[in-house]
Amino acid sequence: MTETSSDTITPNSMPALQVSESAANRISVLLKTEAQPGSMLRLSVLGGGCSGFQYSFSFDDTQTEEDRIFEKNGIKVVVDDMSLEMLNGAELDYVEDLIGASFQIRNPNAASSCGCGNSFAV
């Protein structure tokens, strides 16, 4: 079953994944320039990376029964149920600083993460 979280969040109905304003804005730009119309950003967790698990980002125009959709400002982020177990309560953010710009995931389920922030351990 696919569920959709809305832009309006009350304290008692926090979505399993939050998408920051900055991330939504950057995803919107990327969707317009690099993806097919109707695409969503797919966020998943894969085995591997230097800490055991790694985050994966891709564009996808399909969803399955195991996917949940999270919306912010009209953009959609799709996460499969297996990945969502490791992302529950996390926030997807986009950060620009002196070193560069990147998507970052603040994941309360990660016991540790590598220096690049793309892999983590539970």
DSSP file (Angstrom, degrees, kcal/mol; ACC not computed):
  #  RESIDUE AA STRUCTURE BP1 BP2  ACC     N-H-->O    O-->H-N    N-H-->O    O-->H-N    TCO  KAPPA ALPHA  PHI   PSI    X-CA   Y-CA   Z-CA
    1    1 A M              0   0    0      0, 0.0     2,-0.5     0, 0.0    63,-0.1   0.000 360.0 360.0 360.0 133.4    0.0    0.0    0.0
    2    2 A T        -     0   0    0     66,-0.1     2,-0.3    61,-0.0    66,-0.2  -0.793 360.0-170.7 -95.5 129.9    1.4    3.4   -0.9
    3    3 A E        -     0   0    0     -2,-0.5    66,-2.2    64,-0.2     2,-0.4  -0.885   8.1-150.7-116.4 152.0    1.1    6.2    1.6
    4    4 A T  E     -a   69   0A   0     -2,-0.3     2,-0.3    64,-0.1    66,-0.2  -0.982   2.5-151.5-124.3 130.7    1.8    9.9    1.0
    5    5 A S  E     -a   70   0A   0     64,-1.2    66,-1.2    -2,-0.4     2,-0.2  -0.744  21.7-135.8 -94.6 151.8    3.0   12.3    3.5
    6    6 A S        -     0   0    0      2,-0.3    -1,-0.0    -2,-0.3     0, 0.0  -0.482  22.2-107.1-103.3 172.8    2.0   16.0    3.0
    7    7 A D  S    S+     0   0    0     -2,-0.2     2,-0.6     1,-0.0    -1,-0.1   0.787 104.9  74.0 -66.9 -27.7    3.9   19.2    3.2
    8    8 A T        -     0   0    0      2,-0.0     2,-0.5    64,-0.0    -2,-0.3  -0.795  67.1-178.0 -93.3 120.6    1.9   20.0    6.4
    9    9 A I        -     0   0    0     -2,-0.6     5,-0.1    -4,-0.1    -2,-0.0  -0.970  13.3-157.7-124.1 127.6    3.2   18.0    9.4
   10   10 A T    >   -     0   0    0     -2,-0.5     3,-2.1     3,-0.2    -2,-0.0  -0.721  34.7-109.1 -96.5 155.2    1.8   18.0   12.8
   11   11 A P  G >  S+     0   0    0      0, 0.0     3,-0.6     0, 0.0    -1,-0.1   0.803 118.6  49.3 -55.1 -32.1    3.9   16.8   15.8
   12   12 A N  G 3  S+     0   0    0      1,-0.2    -3,-0.0     0, 0.0     0, 0.0   0.519 111.0  50.4 -86.4  -4.5    1.9   13.7   16.2
   13   13 A S  G <  S+     0   0    0     -3,-2.1    -1,-0.2     2,-0.0    -3,-0.2  -0.198  71.0 161.5-126.5  43.5    2.0   12.7   12.5
   14   14 A M    <   -     0   0    0     -3,-0.6     4,-0.1    -5,-0.1    -5,-0.0  -0.434  39.8-121.0 -64.2 132.1    5.7   12.9   11.7
   15   15 A P        -     0   0    0      0, 0.0    74,-0.1     0, 0.0     3,-0.1  -0.307  18.6-113.6 -71.4 161.1    6.4   11.0    8.5
   16   16 A A  S    S+     0   0    0      1,-0.2    73,-3.3    72,-0.1    74,-0.9   0.769 107.9  30.1 -64.6 -25.4    8.9    8.2    8.5
   17   17 A L  E    S-g   90   0B   0     72,-0.2     2,-0.4    71,-0.2    74,-0.2  -0.996  75.5-155.4-136.2 129.1   11.2   10.3    6.3
   18   18 A Q  E     -g   91   0B   0     72,-2.7    74,-3.2    -2,-0.4     2,-0.5  -0.844   4.3-153.7-103.1 142.3   11.3   14.1    6.3
   19   19 A V  E     -g   92   0B   0     -2,-0.4    74,-0.2    72,-0.2    72,-0.0  -0.972  18.4-134.8-114.7 121.6   12.4   16.1    3.3
   20   20 A S     >  -     0   0    0     72,-2.8     4,-2.5    -2,-0.5     5,-0.2  -0.274  20.5-113.4 -73.0 161.8   13.9   19.5    4.0
   21   21 A E  H  > S+     0   0    0      1,-0.2     4,-2.3     2,-0.2     5,-0.2   0.905 118.9  51.9 -57.9 -44.2   12.9   22.6    2.1
   22   22 A S  H  > S+     0   0    0      1,-0.2     4,-2.1     2,-0.2    -1,-0.2   0.905 110.2  47.6 -62.1 -43.4   16.5   22.8    0.7
   23   23 A A  H  > S+     0   0    0     69,-0.3     4,-2.9     2,-0.2     5,-0.2   0.918 110.9  51.5 -65.0 -43.3   16.4   19.2   -0.5
   24   24 A A  H  X S+     0   0    0     -4,-2.5     4,-2.1     1,-0.2    -2,-0.2   0.906 110.2  49.4 -60.6 -41.7   13.0   19.7   -2.1
   25   25 A N  H  X S+     0   0    0     -4,-2.3     4,-1.7     2,-0.2    -1,-0.2   0.919 113.7  45.1 -63.8 -43.8   14.2   22.7   -4.0
   26   26 A R  H  X S+     0   0    0     -4,-2.1     4,-2.5     2,-0.2    -2,-0.2   0.904 111.7  51.7 -68.7 -41.0   17.4   20.9   -5.3
   27   27 A I  H  X S+     0   0    0     -4,-2.9     4,-2.9     1,-0.2     5,-0.2   0.910 107.3  54.8 -60.3 -41.7   15.4   17.8   -6.3
   28   28 A S  H  X S+     0   0    0     -4,-2.1     4,-1.8    -5,-0.2    -1,-0.2   0.914 109.2  46.6 -57.8 -45.4   13.0   20.0   -8.2
   29   29 A V  H  X S+     0   0    0     -4,-1.7     4,-1.7     1,-0.2    -1,-0.2   0.927 113.9  48.0 -63.1 -45.7   15.9   21.5  -10.2
   30   30 A L  H  X>S+     0   0    0     -4,-2.5     4,-3.1     1,-0.2     5,-0.5   0.892 109.0  53.2 -64.4 -39.9   17.4   18.1  -10.9
   31   31 A L  H  X5S+     0   0    0     -4,-2.9     4,-1.0     1,-0.2    -1,-0.2   0.886 110.3  48.3 -62.0 -38.4   14.1   16.7  -12.0
   32   32 A K  H  <5S+     0   0    0     -4,-1.8    -1,-0.2    -5,-0.2    -2,-0.2   0.840 123.3  31.0 -70.6 -33.0   13.6   19.5  -14.5
   33   33 A T  H  <5S+     0   0    0     -4,-1.7    -2,-0.2    -5,-0.1    -3,-0.2   0.733 132.0  22.5-100.1 -24.8   17.1   19.2  -15.9
   34   34 A E  H  <5S+     0   0    0     -4,-3.1     2,-0.3    -5,-0.2    -3,-0.2   0.499 105.2  67.5-125.5  -4.6   18.0   15.5  -15.6
   35   35 A A  S  <<S-     0   0    0     -4,-1.0     3,-0.1    -5,-0.5    25,-0.0  -0.778  77.5-101.0-122.9 162.7   15.0   13.3  -15.4
   36   36 A Q    >   -     0   0    0     -2,-0.3     3,-1.7     1,-0.1    24,-0.1  -0.455  56.6 -85.4 -72.3 150.1   12.0   12.2  -17.5
   37   37 A P  T 3  S+     0   0    0      0, 0.0    -1,-0.1     0, 0.0    -5,-0.0  -0.310 117.4  27.6 -55.8 139.6    8.7   14.0  -16.9
   38   38 A G  T 3  S+     0   0    0      1,-0.3     2,-0.1    -3,-0.1    -2,-0.1   0.484  91.0 142.2  86.2   3.2    6.8   12.3  -14.0
   39   39 A S    <   -     0   0    0     -3,-1.7     2,-0.3    -8,-0.1    -1,-0.3  -0.347  33.5-159.4 -77.9 159.6   10.0   11.0  -12.3
   40   40 A M  E     -B   60   0A   0     20,-3.0    20,-2.4    22,-0.1     2,-0.6  -0.874  28.1-103.3-127.6 161.0   10.5   10.9   -8.6
   41   41 A L  E     -Bc  59  77A   0     35,-2.2    37,-2.7    -2,-0.3     2,-0.6  -0.804  34.6-151.5 -85.2 124.1   13.7   10.7   -6.5
   42   42 A R  E     -Bc  58  78A   0     16,-3.8    16,-1.8    -2,-0.6     2,-0.5  -0.873  10.6-169.2 -98.9 125.0   14.2    7.1   -5.3
   43   43 A L  E     +B   57   0A   0     35,-2.4    37,-0.5    -2,-0.6     2,-0.3  -0.959  16.3 163.9-111.9 126.3   16.1    6.8   -2.0
   44   44 A S  E     -B   56   0A   0     12,-2.3    12,-2.7    -2,-0.5     2,-0.5  -0.942  34.4-127.7-140.4 163.4   17.2    3.4   -1.0
   45   45 A V  E     -B   55   0A   0     -2,-0.3     2,-0.3    10,-0.2    10,-0.2  -0.955  29.3-175.7-112.9 127.7   19.6    1.6    1.4
   46   46 A L  E     -B   54   0A   0      8,-2.9     8,-2.9    -2,-0.5     2,-0.2  -0.870  31.6-103.5-120.4 153.6   22.0   -1.0   -0.1
   47   47 A G  E    S+B   53   0A   0     -2,-0.3     2,-0.3     6,-0.2     6,-0.3  -0.539  83.4  51.1 -70.4 142.5   24.5   -3.3    1.5
   48   48 A G        +     0   0    0      4,-2.6     4,-0.4    -2,-0.2     3,-0.3  -0.855  47.3 113.1 128.5-164.1   28.0   -2.1    1.0
   49   49 A G  S >  S-     0   0    0     -2,-0.3     3,-0.7     1,-0.2    -1,-0.1  -0.076  85.9 -67.8  78.0 172.9   30.0    1.0    1.5
   50   50 A C  T 3  S+     0   0    0      1,-0.2    -1,-0.2     3,-0.1     4,-0.1   0.608 133.7  43.6 -76.9 -10.7   32.8    1.4    4.0
   51   51 A S  T 3  S-     0   0    0      2,-0.3    -1,-0.2    -3,-0.3    -2,-0.1   0.397 121.3 -93.7-115.2   2.6   30.4    1.2    7.0
   52   52 A G  S <  S+     0   0    0     -3,-0.7    -4,-2.6    -4,-0.4     2,-0.3  -0.160 101.6  46.2 116.7 -40.7   28.2   -1.7    6.0
   53   53 A F  E     -BD  47 120A   0     67,-1.8    67,-2.3    -6,-0.3     2,-0.3  -0.954  63.5-163.1-132.1 152.9   25.2    0.1    4.3
   54   54 A Q  E     -BD  46 119A   0     -8,-2.9    -8,-2.9    -2,-0.3     2,-0.3  -0.983  20.4-118.4-137.9 151.6   25.1    2.9    1.8
   55   55 A Y  E     -B   45   0A   0     63,-2.2     2,-0.4    -2,-0.3   -10,-0.2  -0.630  26.5-160.3 -84.5 143.1   22.5    5.4    0.5
   56   56 A S  E     -B   44   0A   0    -12,-2.7   -12,-2.3    -2,-0.3     2,-0.4  -0.992   4.9-167.4-127.9 134.6   21.5    5.2   -3.1
   57   57 A F  E     +B   43   0A   0     -2,-0.4     2,-0.3   -14,-0.2   -14,-0.2  -0.972  20.9 145.5-120.9 133.7   19.8    8.0   -5.1
   58   58 A S  E     -B   42   0A   0    -16,-1.8   -16,-3.8    -2,-0.4     2,-0.4  -0.973  45.6-105.6-155.4 166.2   18.3    7.6   -8.5
   59   59 A F  E     +B   41   0A   0     -2,-0.3     2,-0.3   -18,-0.2   -18,-0.2  -0.808  38.9 176.1 -96.5 141.9   15.4    8.9  -10.6
   60   60 A D  E     -B   40   0A   0    -20,-2.4   -20,-3.0    -2,-0.4    18,-0.0  -0.998  27.8-166.1-146.1 142.1   12.4    6.6  -11.1
   61   61 A D  S    S+     0   0    0     -2,-0.3     2,-0.3   -22,-0.2    -1,-0.1   0.287  73.4  65.4-111.6   9.4    9.1    7.0  -12.8
   62   62 A T        -     0   0    0    -22,-0.1     2,-0.3     0, 0.0   -22,-0.1  -0.902  58.5-163.2-127.4 158.4    7.5    3.9  -11.3
   63   63 A Q        -     0   0    0     -2,-0.3     2,-0.2     4,-0.1   -61,-0.0  -0.973   8.3-149.6-137.0 154.5    6.4    2.7   -7.9
   64   64 A T    >   -     0   0    0     -2,-0.3     3,-1.5   -63,-0.1     0, 0.0  -0.576  37.6 -94.7-114.8 177.8    5.6   -0.7   -6.5
   65   65 A E  T 3  S+     0   0    0      1,-0.3    -1,-0.0    -2,-0.2    -2,-0.0   0.763 123.7  57.1 -63.4 -25.4    3.3   -2.0   -3.7
   66   66 A E  T 3  S+     0   0    0    -64,-0.1    15,-2.3     2,-0.0     2,-0.3   0.382  90.7  98.6 -88.2   4.4    6.3   -1.9   -1.4
   67   67 A D  E <   - E   0  80A   0     -3,-1.5     2,-0.4    13,-0.2   -64,-0.2  -0.656  54.0-159.5 -96.8 148.2    7.0    1.8   -1.9
   68   68 A R  E     - E   0  79A   0     11,-2.7    11,-2.4    -2,-0.3     2,-0.4  -0.967  13.9-142.6-119.0 143.0    6.0    4.8    0.2
   69   69 A I  E     -aE   4  78A   0    -66,-2.2   -64,-1.2    -2,-0.4     2,-0.5  -0.888  11.1-167.6-108.7 133.6    5.9    8.3   -1.3
   70   70 A F  E     -aE   5  77A   0      7,-2.8     7,-2.7    -2,-0.4     2,-0.3  -0.989  11.8-162.2-120.7 125.4    7.0   11.4    0.7
   71   71 A E  E     + E   0  76A   0    -66,-1.2     2,-0.3    -2,-0.5     5,-0.2  -0.828  16.7 170.2-112.5 146.0    6.1   14.8   -0.8
   72   72 A K  E >  S- E   0  75A   0      3,-1.8     3,-2.1    -2,-0.3   -66,-0.0  -0.898  75.7 -16.6-151.2 122.0    7.4   18.2   -0.2
   73   73 A N  T 3  S-     0   0    0     -2,-0.3     3,-0.1     1,-0.3   -67,-0.0   0.821 127.9 -51.3  53.2  36.2    6.5   21.3   -2.3
   74   74 A G  T 3  S+     0   0    0      1,-0.3    -1,-0.3   -46,-0.0     2,-0.3   0.338 112.9 113.1  88.3  -8.5    5.3   19.1   -5.1
   75   75 A I  E <   - E   0  72A   0     -3,-2.1    -3,-1.8   -35,-0.0     2,-0.4  -0.676  55.5-141.6 -95.0 155.9    8.3   16.9   -5.4
   76   76 A K  E     - E   0  71A   0    -37,-0.3   -35,-2.2    -2,-0.3     2,-0.5  -0.957  12.0-167.6-121.8 134.7    8.1   13.2   -4.6
   77   77 A V  E     -cE  41  70A   0     -7,-2.7    -7,-2.8    -2,-0.4     2,-0.4  -0.986  14.7-156.8-115.5 126.3   10.7   11.0   -2.9
   78   78 A V  E     +cE  42  69A   0    -37,-2.7   -35,-2.4    -2,-0.5     2,-0.4  -0.880  12.4 179.7-109.3 135.8   10.0    7.3   -3.1
   79   79 A V  E     - E   0  68A   0    -11,-2.4   -11,-2.7    -2,-0.4   -35,-0.1  -0.999  23.8-128.9-135.8 131.2   11.4    4.7   -0.6
   80   80 A D  E  >  - E   0  67A   0    -37,-0.5     4,-2.5    -2,-0.4   -13,-0.2  -0.427  29.4-110.5 -76.8 157.8   10.8    1.0   -0.5
   81   81 A D  H  > S+     0   0    0    -15,-2.3     4,-1.4     1,-0.2    -1,-0.1   0.860 115.7  53.6 -57.4 -40.9    9.7   -0.7    2.7
   82   82 A M  H  > S+     0   0    0      1,-0.2     4,-0.6     2,-0.2     3,-0.3   0.927 113.1  42.7 -62.9 -44.8   13.0   -2.5    3.3
   83   83 A S  H >> S+     0   0    0      1,-0.2     3,-1.1     2,-0.2     4,-1.0   0.874 107.4  61.6 -67.1 -36.8   15.0    0.8    3.0
   84   84 A L  H 3X S+     0   0    0     -4,-2.5     4,-1.1     1,-0.3     3,-0.3   0.809  92.2  65.7 -62.7 -29.4   12.4    2.6    5.1
   85   85 A E  H 3< S+     0   0    0     -4,-1.4    -1,-0.3    -3,-0.3    -2,-0.2   0.866 109.8  38.0 -58.8 -34.7   13.1    0.3    8.1
   86   86 A M  H << S+     0   0    0     -3,-1.1    23,-0.3    -4,-0.6    -1,-0.2   0.574 119.7  47.8 -91.5 -10.9   16.6    1.8    8.2
   87   87 A L  H >< S+     0   0    0     -4,-1.0     3,-2.8    -3,-0.3    -2,-0.2   0.386  74.4 137.1-107.8   1.4   15.5    5.3    7.3
   88   88 A N  T 3< S+     0   0    0     -4,-1.1   -71,-0.2     1,-0.3   -72,-0.1  -0.293  81.0   8.5 -57.1 120.5   12.6    5.6    9.8
   89   89 A G  T 3  S+     0   0    0    -73,-3.3    -1,-0.3     1,-0.3   -72,-0.2   0.451 100.4 135.1  89.1   2.0   12.8    9.1   11.4
   90   90 A A  E <   -g   17   0B   0     -3,-2.8   -72,-2.7   -74,-0.9     2,-0.4  -0.340  46.6-138.7 -82.4 163.3   15.5   10.3    9.1
   91   91 A E  E     -gH  18 106B   0     15,-1.7    15,-2.5   -74,-0.2     2,-0.6  -0.991   4.1-147.2-123.7 130.8   15.7   13.7    7.3
   92   92 A L  E     +gH  19 105B   0    -74,-3.2   -72,-2.8    -2,-0.4     2,-0.3  -0.864  31.2 171.2 -92.6 122.7   16.9   14.2    3.7
   93   93 A D  E     - H   0 104B   0     11,-3.1    11,-3.0    -2,-0.6     2,-0.5  -0.873  30.6-140.2-129.9 160.9   18.6   17.5    3.4
   94   94 A Y  E     - H   0 103B   0     -2,-0.3     2,-0.4     9,-0.3     9,-0.2  -0.994  24.8-170.0-123.8 124.2   20.7   19.4    0.8
   95   95 A V  E     - H   0 102B   0      7,-2.9     7,-2.2    -2,-0.5     2,-0.5  -0.941  12.9-167.3-122.9 134.0   23.6   21.3    2.1
   96   96 A E  E     + H   0 101B   0     -2,-0.4     5,-0.2     5,-0.2     2,-0.2  -0.984  26.9 144.9-117.3 125.2   25.9   23.8    0.3
   97   97 A D  E >   - H   0 100B   0      3,-2.8     3,-0.5    -2,-0.5    -2,-0.0  -0.781  64.2 -75.2-143.3-171.4   29.1   24.8    2.1
   98   98 A L  T 3  S+     0   0    0      1,-0.2     3,-0.1    -2,-0.2    -2,-0.0   0.793 127.0  52.3 -62.9 -29.3   32.7   25.7    1.3
   99   99 A I  T 3  S-     0   0    0      1,-0.3     2,-0.3     0, 0.0    -1,-0.2   0.797 123.4 -84.2 -78.2 -29.1   33.7   22.1    0.6
  100  100 A G  E <   -H   97   0B   0     -3,-0.5    -3,-2.8     2,-0.1     2,-0.4  -0.977  46.5 -69.5 154.6-164.9   30.8   21.6   -1.9
  101  101 A A  E     +H   96   0B   0     -2,-0.3     2,-0.3    -5,-0.2    -5,-0.2  -0.967  51.0 148.1-127.4 141.9   27.2   20.7   -2.1
  102  102 A S  E     -H   95   0B   0     -7,-2.2    -7,-2.9    -2,-0.4     2,-0.3  -0.991  47.8 -97.7-164.1 159.6   25.5   17.4   -1.4
  103  103 A F  E     -H   94   0B   0     -2,-0.3     2,-0.4    -9,-0.2    -9,-0.3  -0.685  42.6-166.4 -78.1 139.3   22.4   15.6   -0.2
  104  104 A Q  E     -H   93   0B   0    -11,-3.0   -11,-3.1    -2,-0.3     2,-0.6  -0.974  12.1-149.3-129.5 144.9   22.8   14.5    3.4
  105  105 A I  E     -H   92   0B   0     -2,-0.4     2,-1.0    12,-0.3   -13,-0.2  -0.960   2.3-156.8-116.5 120.3   20.8   12.1    5.5
  106  106 A R  E     -H   91   0B   0    -15,-2.5   -15,-1.7    -2,-0.6    -2,-0.0  -0.837  24.3-177.3 -93.1 101.9   20.4   12.7    9.2
  107  107 A N    >   -     0   0    0     -2,-1.0     3,-1.4   -17,-0.2   -17,-0.1  -0.889  25.0-167.2-112.3 109.6   19.6    9.2   10.2
  108  108 A P  T 3  S+     0   0    0      0, 0.0    -1,-0.1     0, 0.0   -19,-0.1   0.639  89.4  62.4 -69.0 -11.7   18.8    8.5   13.9
  109  109 A N  T 3  S+     0   0    0    -23,-0.3     2,-0.5   -21,-0.1     3,-0.1   0.600  79.7  99.5 -86.6 -12.7   19.1    4.7   13.2
  110  110 A A    <   -     0   0    0     -3,-1.4    12,-0.3     1,-0.2     3,-0.1  -0.649  52.0-168.9 -81.1 120.9   22.8    5.0   12.2
  111  111 A A  S    S-     0   0    0     10,-2.5     2,-0.3    -2,-0.5    11,-0.2   0.821  76.7  -8.9 -75.3 -31.8   25.1    4.0   15.0
  112  112 A S  E     -F  121   0A   0      9,-1.3     9,-2.8   -61,-0.1     2,-0.3  -0.975  64.9-160.1-156.8 161.6   28.1    5.3   13.0
  113  113 A S  E     -F  120   0A   0     -2,-0.3     7,-0.2     7,-0.3     2,-0.0  -0.953  25.5-103.1-143.3 164.2   28.8    6.7    9.5
  114  114 A C    >   -     0   0    0      5,-1.8     3,-0.7    -2,-0.3     5,-0.1  -0.258  41.8 -98.4 -81.6 173.9   31.9    7.2    7.4
  115  115 A G  T 3  S+     0   0    0      1,-0.2    -1,-0.1     2,-0.1    -2,-0.0   0.811 122.3  52.6 -63.6 -31.9   33.5   10.5    6.8
  116  116 A C  T 3  S-     0   0    0      1,-0.1    -1,-0.2     3,-0.0     0, 0.0   0.691 102.2-132.4 -80.2 -17.1   31.8   11.1    3.4
  117  117 A G  S <  S+     0   0    0     -3,-0.7   -12,-0.3     2,-0.2    -2,-0.1   0.509  79.4 106.4  81.1   4.1   28.4   10.5    5.0
  118  118 A N  S    S+     0   0    0    -64,-0.1   -63,-2.2   -14,-0.1     2,-0.3   0.582  76.6  43.2 -93.3 -10.1   27.3    8.1    2.2
  119  119 A S  E     +D   54   0A   0    -65,-0.2    -5,-1.8    -5,-0.1     2,-0.3  -0.945  64.7 175.5-133.3 158.6   27.6    4.9    4.2
  120  120 A F  E     -DF  53 113A   0    -67,-2.3   -67,-1.8    -2,-0.3     2,-0.3  -0.957  21.3-133.3-153.4 166.1   26.6    3.9    7.7
  121  121 A A  E       F   0 112A   0     -9,-2.8   -10,-2.5    -2,-0.3    -9,-1.3  -0.920 360.0 360.0-123.2 151.8   26.3    1.1   10.3
  122  122 A V              0   0    0     -2,-0.3    -1,-0.1   -12,-0.3   -70,-0.1   0.366 360.0 360.0-114.5 360.0   23.4    0.2   12.5
